[in-house]
Amino acid sequence: MTKGGLNSAMDLSHLLSDEAKRRKPSPIKTTMSYFEDPEIIFLGAGMPPAELFPLKSLSIEIPEMLSSKGDEGSVTGKLCKLAKDQENPKDIPLARALQYGNSRGQRELVSFLKEHIVKFHQIPYSDWDVLITAGSTQAWDASLRLFCNPGDSVLLESWTYSSSVEAAEAQGMYCVGVEIDGHGVVPEKLEWLLQNWDDLHPGRSLPKLLYVIPTGQNPMGVTLADERKPLIYNIIQKYDMVLIEDDPYYFLQMDPYKPKAERSASSLEESTNYWMDHHEEFAKSLTRSFLEWDVEGRVLRLESTSKTIAPGCRIGWIVAPKPLLDQYWNLQEVSIQASCGFVQAIFCGILNRWGQEGYIAWLITLRYQYTIKRNHCLDCCLEYLPLDFVRLIPPLAGMFFMVSFDASRHPDFESSFGKDPQKVEAHIYGKLVKNGVLLACGSWFKVNPSSNKNTTISFRGTFAAVDLLNMENGIKLLGSTLRKEFAL
């Protein structure tokens, strides 16, 4: 079956978990298609009457994002309870947003997001769709339930978001790390791992899932090189796998870092103004999603408002073949029911007042602000850290940086720590906190940390959470602590 010259996604139902195969659509939820039908007297579901919702309207005020100079003012609007009172016909009526139903997401929000996705990604199959989630963490947890049985194997980057590992292990999954370097997952290492799977992991089934954070990777801050993506995709095709592309930092991409002496004071502002006036060129400047190589529908892309609007929204979405999204829909109907109606209405109201171009202008503004923070962070690292001792990969996206160094160079490595790098890490962590700065221990993000045979330890920092002065003071404390502890 083709649509617009494109084939439909491949049937991947054989990869579903036993739980997903047992689950059927909720019969009571099938009645929701009749809820707004004026010809139907709706007595079929336990829904409170909208007139008893204690809310008449919501007022919002957002930055104006339509000029080439960014925010020069504000836009106000009102979200109304009833459709007949709406000031924008694409708003979600609060009477519907706050009601049961719509486990896929409110149609007005889904429609906007699909238009947005087309502006940035060319998906090579016809039956893709979008489903609203309660953020990427919930979407990942649901993905594990849909594809994996207890005891199944899951591949993740060897350093990854710790909650992703914890969610998989809590469901009884066997987690294995794939080697990652300064350019992301190494395809040759992934191929070697799968070729030698039976010898390396005897008695374990081949994995069904590969989970990657391709842009501004958490915790390392690295970005997966585009030239590696088709190679990785070909490998998951060969081994009949699904790739979960968790990409919350996609729009926090930046130009490569240049030291302060090598960059002009106006260059960032000039490039930002250019992108504001050339949105198509901005889209082309970004890395490509795995979706663009996904001819079979094996990629499930997780997106989120956590880094572009606010993490407390708990709104995200999955881009995937509609048959697979039907499986997520069945699960959401009996778990989260639906993402928060208040937040969907507010987020959609913001997007409708900005429009597609205003939303892109907001994303460009975020890029500008995060680049300022990234540059200042790395400037401070160059000034205050012992760079002949620590290793630091300048991030091209996201909000994290990681410093790594050899624990065996500690003067007491043998006498006090028994040649155990993890004990050195714990000691340095305690010293940093005592001295007034907190970074996250690298071991918290390591898949199978006990398998680490070398003496390198790492700490993850963020340049997003604090102002520039506190960032500088924190990095200065990091540098002075390392110099004192390692007698540098």
Secondary structure, 3 states (H helix, E strand, C coil): CEECCEECCCCCHHHCCHHHHHCCCCHHHHHHHHCCCCCCCCCCCCCCCHHHCCCCEEEEEEECCCECCECCCEEEEEEECCHHHCCCCCCCCHHHHCCCCCCCCCHHHHHHHHHHHHHHCCCCCCCEEEEEECCHHHHHHHHHHHHCCCCCEEEEECECCHHHHHHHHHCCCEEEEECEECCEECHHHHHHHHHCHHHHCCCCCCCCEEEECCCCCCCCCCCCCHHHHHHHHHHHHHCCCEEEEECCCHHHECCCCCCHHHCCCCHHHHHHHHHHHCHHHHHHHCCCCHHHHCCCCCEEEEEECCCCCCHHHCCEEEEEEHHHHHHHHHHHHCCCCCCCHHHHHHHHHHHHHHHHHHHHHHHHHHHHHHHHHHHHHHHHHHHHCCCCCCEECCCCECCEEEEEEEHHHCCCCCCCCCCCHHHHHHHHHHHHHHHCCCCEEHHHHECCHHHCCCCEEEEEEECCCCCHHHHHHHHHHHHHHHHHHCCC
